[in-house]
Amino acid sequence: MIKEENTRITVTITKEIHKRLIEEAEYEDRSVSNLVLKIIKEHYKIREEE
């Protein structure tokens, strides 16, 4: 179950992008979903609330 302030999305990406995401996620020892969230937050310059 996800938190009330969060939402899930579904996206369609190429197999090549997926492969690259998997490789980078493994290198960073994180899930692909977590990596994508990190990329989106960096793009929009969003920081975690402390």
PyMOL Python script that loads the backbone (N, CA, C, O; Angstrom):
from pymol import cmd

cmd.read_pdbstr("""\
ATOM      1  N   MET A   1       0.845  -1.185   0.000  1.00  0.00           N
ATOM      2  CA  MET A   1       0.000   0.000   0.000  1.00  0.00           C
ATOM      3  C   MET A   1       0.889   1.246   0.000  1.00  0.00           C
ATOM      4  O   MET A   1       1.917   1.300   0.676  1.00  0.00           O
ATOM      5  N   ILE A   2       0.469   2.227  -0.765  1.00  0.00           N
ATOM      6  CA  ILE A   2       1.262   3.448  -0.858  1.00  0.00           C
ATOM      7  C   ILE A   2       0.653   4.537   0.027  1.00  0.00           C
ATOM      8  O   ILE A   2      -0.527   4.491   0.375  1.00  0.00           O
ATOM      9  N   LYS A   3       1.481   5.508   0.378  1.00  0.00           N
ATOM     10  CA  LYS A   3       1.029   6.608   1.222  1.00  0.00           C
ATOM     11  C   LYS A   3      -0.017   7.445   0.505  1.00  0.00           C
ATOM     12  O   LYS A   3      -0.066   7.476  -0.724  1.00  0.00           O
ATOM     13  N   GLU A   4      -0.841   8.115   1.274  1.00  0.00           N
ATOM     14  CA  GLU A   4      -1.918   8.945   0.742  1.00  0.00           C
ATOM     15  C   GLU A   4      -1.391  10.036  -0.198  1.00  0.00           C
ATOM     16  O   GLU A   4      -2.052  10.368  -1.182  1.00  0.00           O
ATOM     17  N   GLU A   5      -0.205  10.598   0.092  1.00  0.00           N
ATOM     18  CA  GLU A   5       0.324  11.694  -0.718  1.00  0.00           C
ATOM     19  C   GLU A   5       1.022  11.218  -1.993  1.00  0.00           C
ATOM     20  O   GLU A   5       1.465  12.042  -2.793  1.00  0.00           O
ATOM     21  N   ASN A   6       1.127   9.912  -2.193  1.00  0.00           N
ATOM     22  CA  ASN A   6       1.794   9.347  -3.367  1.00  0.00           C
ATOM     23  C   ASN A   6       0.791   8.782  -4.359  1.00  0.00           C
ATOM     24  O   ASN A   6      -0.376   8.564  -4.032  1.00  0.00           O
ATOM     25  N   THR A   7       1.265   8.550  -5.568  1.00  0.00           N
ATOM     26  CA  THR A   7       0.449   7.910  -6.602  1.00  0.00           C
ATOM     27  C   THR A   7       1.343   7.014  -7.452  1.00  0.00           C
ATOM     28  O   THR A   7       2.554   7.224  -7.514  1.00  0.00           O
ATOM     29  N   ARG A   8       0.761   6.035  -8.093  1.00  0.00           N
ATOM     30  CA  ARG A   8       1.500   5.153  -8.993  1.00  0.00           C
ATOM     31  C   ARG A   8       1.218   5.570 -10.427  1.00  0.00           C
ATOM     32  O   ARG A   8       0.141   6.077 -10.744  1.00  0.00           O
ATOM     33  N   ILE A   9       2.209   5.348 -11.289  1.00  0.00           N
ATOM     34  CA  ILE A   9       2.014   5.611 -12.709  1.00  0.00           C
ATOM     35  C   ILE A   9       2.536   4.416 -13.501  1.00  0.00           C
ATOM     36  O   ILE A   9       3.321   3.614 -12.994  1.00  0.00           O
ATOM     37  N   THR A  10       2.096   4.311 -14.726  1.00  0.00           N
ATOM     38  CA  THR A  10       2.576   3.287 -15.639  1.00  0.00           C
ATOM     39  C   THR A  10       3.119   3.989 -16.876  1.00  0.00           C
ATOM     40  O   THR A  10       2.472   4.878 -17.429  1.00  0.00           O
ATOM     41  N   VAL A  11       4.296   3.588 -17.300  1.00  0.00           N
ATOM     42  CA  VAL A  11       4.893   4.168 -18.500  1.00  0.00           C
ATOM     43  C   VAL A  11       5.354   3.055 -19.421  1.00  0.00           C
ATOM     44  O   VAL A  11       5.649   1.948 -18.971  1.00  0.00           O
ATOM     45  N   THR A  12       5.414   3.346 -20.693  1.00  0.00           N
ATOM     46  CA  THR A  12       5.948   2.410 -21.675  1.00  0.00           C
ATOM     47  C   THR A  12       7.260   2.980 -22.184  1.00  0.00           C
ATOM     48  O   THR A  12       7.312   4.107 -22.676  1.00  0.00           O
ATOM     49  N   ILE A  13       8.333   2.179 -22.060  1.00  0.00           N
ATOM     50  CA  ILE A  13       9.655   2.604 -22.496  1.00  0.00           C
ATOM     51  C   ILE A  13      10.243   1.538 -23.410  1.00  0.00           C
ATOM     52  O   ILE A  13       9.778   0.399 -23.438  1.00  0.00           O
ATOM     53  N   THR A  14      11.266   1.924 -24.151  1.00  0.00           N
ATOM     54  CA  THR A  14      11.905   0.955 -25.038  1.00  0.00           C
ATOM     55  C   THR A  14      12.705  -0.060 -24.212  1.00  0.00           C
ATOM     56  O   THR A  14      13.074   0.198 -23.066  1.00  0.00           O
ATOM     57  N   LYS A  15      12.956  -1.190 -24.812  1.00  0.00           N
ATOM     58  CA  LYS A  15      13.755  -2.211 -24.138  1.00  0.00           C
ATOM     59  C   LYS A  15      15.172  -1.708 -23.885  1.00  0.00           C
ATOM     60  O   LYS A  15      15.792  -2.078 -22.888  1.00  0.00           O
ATOM     61  N   GLU A  16      15.685  -0.875 -24.774  1.00  0.00           N
ATOM     62  CA  GLU A  16      17.032  -0.314 -24.595  1.00  0.00           C
ATOM     63  C   GLU A  16      17.089   0.587 -23.365  1.00  0.00           C
ATOM     64  O   GLU A  16      18.027   0.499 -22.572  1.00  0.00           O
ATOM     65  N   ILE A  17      16.095   1.448 -23.204  1.00  0.00           N
ATOM     66  CA  ILE A  17      16.060   2.306 -22.010  1.00  0.00           C
ATOM     67  C   ILE A  17      15.933   1.447 -20.760  1.00  0.00           C
ATOM     68  O   ILE A  17      16.607   1.700 -19.762  1.00  0.00           O
ATOM     69  N   HIS A  18      15.086   0.448 -20.806  1.00  0.00           N
ATOM     70  CA  HIS A  18      14.907  -0.439 -19.655  1.00  0.00           C
ATOM     71  C   HIS A  18      16.223  -1.125 -19.292  1.00  0.00           C
ATOM     72  O   HIS A  18      16.575  -1.222 -18.117  1.00  0.00           O
ATOM     73  N   LYS A  19      16.936  -1.593 -20.293  1.00  0.00           N
ATOM     74  CA  LYS A  19      18.230  -2.238 -20.071  1.00  0.00           C
ATOM     75  C   LYS A  19      19.190  -1.281 -19.375  1.00  0.00           C
ATOM     76  O   LYS A  19      19.875  -1.661 -18.426  1.00  0.00           O
ATOM     77  N   ARG A  20      19.237  -0.043 -19.848  1.00  0.00           N
ATOM     78  CA  ARG A  20      20.134   0.959 -19.244  1.00  0.00           C
ATOM     79  C   ARG A  20      19.730   1.267 -17.815  1.00  0.00           C
ATOM     80  O   ARG A  20      20.585   1.418 -16.942  1.00  0.00           O
ATOM     81  N   LEU A  21      18.428   1.360 -17.573  1.00  0.00           N
ATOM     82  CA  LEU A  21      17.951   1.613 -16.209  1.00  0.00           C
ATOM     83  C   LEU A  21      18.325   0.469 -15.272  1.00  0.00           C
ATOM     84  O   LEU A  21      18.749   0.699 -14.140  1.00  0.00           O
ATOM     85  N   ILE A  22      18.169  -0.756 -15.746  1.00  0.00           N
ATOM     86  CA  ILE A  22      18.529  -1.918 -14.931  1.00  0.00           C
ATOM     87  C   ILE A  22      20.012  -1.886 -14.591  1.00  0.00           C
ATOM     88  O   ILE A  22      20.395  -2.103 -13.441  1.00  0.00           O
ATOM     89  N   GLU A  23      20.843  -1.616 -15.589  1.00  0.00           N
ATOM     90  CA  GLU A  23      22.293  -1.583 -15.362  1.00  0.00           C
ATOM     91  C   GLU A  23      22.670  -0.517 -14.337  1.00  0.00           C
ATOM     92  O   GLU A  23      23.458  -0.776 -13.427  1.00  0.00           O
ATOM     93  N   GLU A  24      22.109   0.672 -14.486  1.00  0.00           N
ATOM     94  CA  GLU A  24      22.436   1.756 -13.550  1.00  0.00           C
ATOM     95  C   GLU A  24      21.884   1.474 -12.157  1.00  0.00           C
ATOM     96  O   GLU A  24      22.544   1.756 -11.158  1.00  0.00           O
ATOM     97  N   ALA A  25      20.674   0.918 -12.088  1.00  0.00           N
ATOM     98  CA  ALA A  25      20.080   0.583 -10.794  1.00  0.00           C
ATOM     99  C   ALA A  25      20.934  -0.455 -10.071  1.00  0.00           C
ATOM    100  O   ALA A  25      21.166  -0.339  -8.868  1.00  0.00           O
ATOM    101  N   GLU A  26      21.396  -1.457 -10.791  1.00  0.00           N
ATOM    102  CA  GLU A  26      22.256  -2.468 -10.174  1.00  0.00           C
ATOM    103  C   GLU A  26      23.563  -1.845  -9.688  1.00  0.00           C
ATOM    104  O   GLU A  26      24.046  -2.179  -8.606  1.00  0.00           O
ATOM    105  N   TYR A  27      24.133  -0.945 -10.479  1.00  0.00           N
ATOM    106  CA  TYR A  27      25.371  -0.275 -10.104  1.00  0.00           C
ATOM    107  C   TYR A  27      25.174   0.539  -8.821  1.00  0.00           C
ATOM    108  O   TYR A  27      26.059   0.582  -7.966  1.00  0.00           O
ATOM    109  N   GLU A  28      24.007   1.184  -8.692  1.00  0.00           N
ATOM    110  CA  GLU A  28      23.715   2.015  -7.525  1.00  0.00           C
ATOM    111  C   GLU A  28      23.063   1.220  -6.398  1.00  0.00           C
ATOM    112  O   GLU A  28      22.721   1.784  -5.359  1.00  0.00           O
ATOM    113  N   ASP A  29      22.889  -0.080  -6.595  1.00  0.00           N
ATOM    114  CA  ASP A  29      22.275  -0.957  -5.598  1.00  0.00           C
ATOM    115  C   ASP A  29      20.899  -0.448  -5.152  1.00  0.00           C
ATOM    116  O   ASP A  29      20.630  -0.297  -3.960  1.00  0.00           O
ATOM    117  N   ARG A  30      20.040  -0.192  -6.137  1.00  0.00           N
ATOM    118  CA  ARG A  30      18.683   0.263  -5.866  1.00  0.00           C
ATOM    119  C   ARG A  30      17.750  -0.370  -6.895  1.00  0.00           C
ATOM    120  O   ARG A  30      18.213  -0.953  -7.876  1.00  0.00           O
ATOM    121  N   SER A  31      16.464  -0.260  -6.683  1.00  0.00           N
ATOM    122  CA  SER A  31      15.497  -0.783  -7.649  1.00  0.00           C
ATOM    123  C   SER A  31      15.379   0.182  -8.832  1.00  0.00           C
ATOM    124  O   SER A  31      15.751   1.351  -8.738  1.00  0.00           O
ATOM    125  N   VAL A  32      14.859  -0.328  -9.931  1.00  0.00           N
ATOM    126  CA  VAL A  32      14.634   0.519 -11.107  1.00  0.00           C
ATOM    127  C   VAL A  32      13.631   1.615 -10.756  1.00  0.00           C
ATOM    128  O   VAL A  32      13.814   2.768 -11.144  1.00  0.00           O
ATOM    129  N   SER A  33      12.587   1.268 -10.035  1.00  0.00           N
ATOM    130  CA  SER A  33      11.582   2.269  -9.648  1.00  0.00           C
ATOM    131  C   SER A  33      12.208   3.385  -8.831  1.00  0.00           C
ATOM    132  O   SER A  33      11.930   4.562  -9.060  1.00  0.00           O
ATOM    133  N   ASN A  34      13.052   3.016  -7.880  1.00  0.00           N
ATOM    134  CA  ASN A  34      13.709   4.002  -7.041  1.00  0.00           C
ATOM    135  C   ASN A  34      14.660   4.868  -7.864  1.00  0.00           C
ATOM    136  O   ASN A  34      14.759   6.072  -7.629  1.00  0.00           O
ATOM    137  N   LEU A  35      15.349   4.276  -8.813  1.00  0.00           N
ATOM    138  CA  LEU A  35      16.244   5.031  -9.690  1.00  0.00           C
ATOM    139  C   LEU A  35      15.447   6.040 -10.510  1.00  0.00           C
ATOM    140  O   LEU A  35      15.851   7.197 -10.628  1.00  0.00           O
ATOM    141  N   VAL A  36      14.332   5.621 -11.072  1.00  0.00           N
ATOM    142  CA  VAL A  36      13.510   6.525 -11.883  1.00  0.00           C
ATOM    143  C   VAL A  36      12.995   7.673 -11.027  1.00  0.00           C
ATOM    144  O   VAL A  36      12.979   8.819 -11.478  1.00  0.00           O
ATOM    145  N   LEU A  37      12.579   7.388  -9.810  1.00  0.00           N
ATOM    146  CA  LEU A  37      12.141   8.447  -8.900  1.00  0.00           C
ATOM    147  C   LEU A  37      13.281   9.429  -8.648  1.00  0.00           C
ATOM    148  O   LEU A  37      13.066  10.641  -8.655  1.00  0.00           O
ATOM    149  N   LYS A  38      14.481   8.919  -8.428  1.00  0.00           N
ATOM    150  CA  LYS A  38      15.660   9.776  -8.222  1.00  0.00           C
ATOM    151  C   LYS A  38      15.898  10.665  -9.436  1.00  0.00           C
ATOM    152  O   LYS A  38      16.145  11.862  -9.289  1.00  0.00           O
ATOM    153  N   ILE A  39      15.828  10.093 -10.630  1.00  0.00           N
ATOM    154  CA  ILE A  39      16.050  10.848 -11.869  1.00  0.00           C
ATOM    155  C   ILE A  39      15.007  11.962 -12.012  1.00  0.00           C
ATOM    156  O   ILE A  39      15.348  13.092 -12.361  1.00  0.00           O
ATOM    157  N   ILE A  40      13.756  11.645 -11.745  1.00  0.00           N
ATOM    158  CA  ILE A  40      12.679  12.642 -11.859  1.00  0.00           C
ATOM    159  C   ILE A  40      12.880  13.759 -10.839  1.00  0.00           C
ATOM    160  O   ILE A  40      12.742  14.935 -11.173  1.00  0.00           O
ATOM    161  N   LYS A  41      13.203  13.400  -9.603  1.00  0.00           N
ATOM    162  CA  LYS A  41      13.426  14.417  -8.564  1.00  0.00           C
ATOM    163  C   LYS A  41      14.605  15.309  -8.925  1.00  0.00           C
ATOM    164  O   LYS A  41      14.544  16.522  -8.729  1.00  0.00           O
ATOM    165  N   GLU A  42      15.673  14.726  -9.449  1.00  0.00           N
ATOM    166  CA  GLU A  42      16.830  15.535  -9.859  1.00  0.00           C
ATOM    167  C   GLU A  42      16.456  16.466 -11.012  1.00  0.00           C
ATOM    168  O   GLU A  42      16.878  17.623 -11.040  1.00  0.00           O
ATOM    169  N   HIS A  43      15.675  15.968 -11.950  1.00  0.00           N
ATOM    170  CA  HIS A  43      15.263  16.791 -13.091  1.00  0.00           C
ATOM    171  C   HIS A  43      14.475  18.015 -12.635  1.00  0.00           C
ATOM    172  O   HIS A  43      14.700  19.124 -13.120  1.00  0.00           O
ATOM    173  N   TYR A  44      13.548  17.805 -11.697  1.00  0.00           N
ATOM    174  CA  TYR A  44      12.699  18.877 -11.210  1.00  0.00           C
ATOM    175  C   TYR A  44      13.260  19.575  -9.968  1.00  0.00           C
ATOM    176  O   TYR A  44      12.611  20.440  -9.381  1.00  0.00           O
ATOM    177  N   LYS A  45      14.487  19.180  -9.578  1.00  0.00           N
ATOM    178  CA  LYS A  45      15.164  19.764  -8.417  1.00  0.00           C
ATOM    179  C   LYS A  45      14.288  19.699  -7.170  1.00  0.00           C
ATOM    180  O   LYS A  45      14.135  20.684  -6.448  1.00  0.00           O
ATOM    181  N   ILE A  46      13.720  18.525  -6.935  1.00  0.00           N
ATOM    182  CA  ILE A  46      12.857  18.281  -5.776  1.00  0.00           C
ATOM    183  C   ILE A  46      13.687  17.602  -4.699  1.00  0.00           C
ATOM    184  O   ILE A  46      14.356  16.603  -4.960  1.00  0.00           O
ATOM    185  N   ARG A  47      13.642  18.141  -3.499  1.00  0.00           N
ATOM    186  CA  ARG A  47      14.359  17.550  -2.377  1.00  0.00           C
ATOM    187  C   ARG A  47      13.373  16.891  -1.434  1.00  0.00           C
ATOM    188  O   ARG A  47      12.213  17.292  -1.338  1.00  0.00           O
ATOM    189  N   GLU A  48      13.852  15.878  -0.744  1.00  0.00           N
ATOM    190  CA  GLU A  48      13.032  15.247   0.293  1.00  0.00           C
ATOM    191  C   GLU A  48      12.808  16.238   1.421  1.00  0.00           C
ATOM    192  O   GLU A  48      13.716  16.993   1.770  1.00  0.00           O
ATOM    193  N   GLU A  49      11.646  16.247   1.979  1.00  0.00           N
ATOM    194  CA  GLU A  49      11.383  17.095   3.128  1.00  0.00           C
ATOM    195  C   GLU A  49      12.052  16.498   4.341  1.00  0.00           C
ATOM    196  O   GLU A  49      11.937  15.300   4.599  1.00  0.00           O
ATOM    197  N   GLU A  50      12.744  17.322   5.076  1.00  0.00           N
ATOM    198  CA  GLU A  50      13.523  16.821   6.210  1.00  0.00           C
ATOM    199  C   GLU A  50      12.813  17.056   7.524  1.00  0.00           C
ATOM    200  O   GLU A  50      13.333  16.693   8.580  1.00  0.00           O
TER     201      GLU A  50
END
""", "prot")
cmd.dss("prot")
cmd.show_as("cartoon", "prot")
cmd.util.cbc("prot")
cmd.orient("prot")
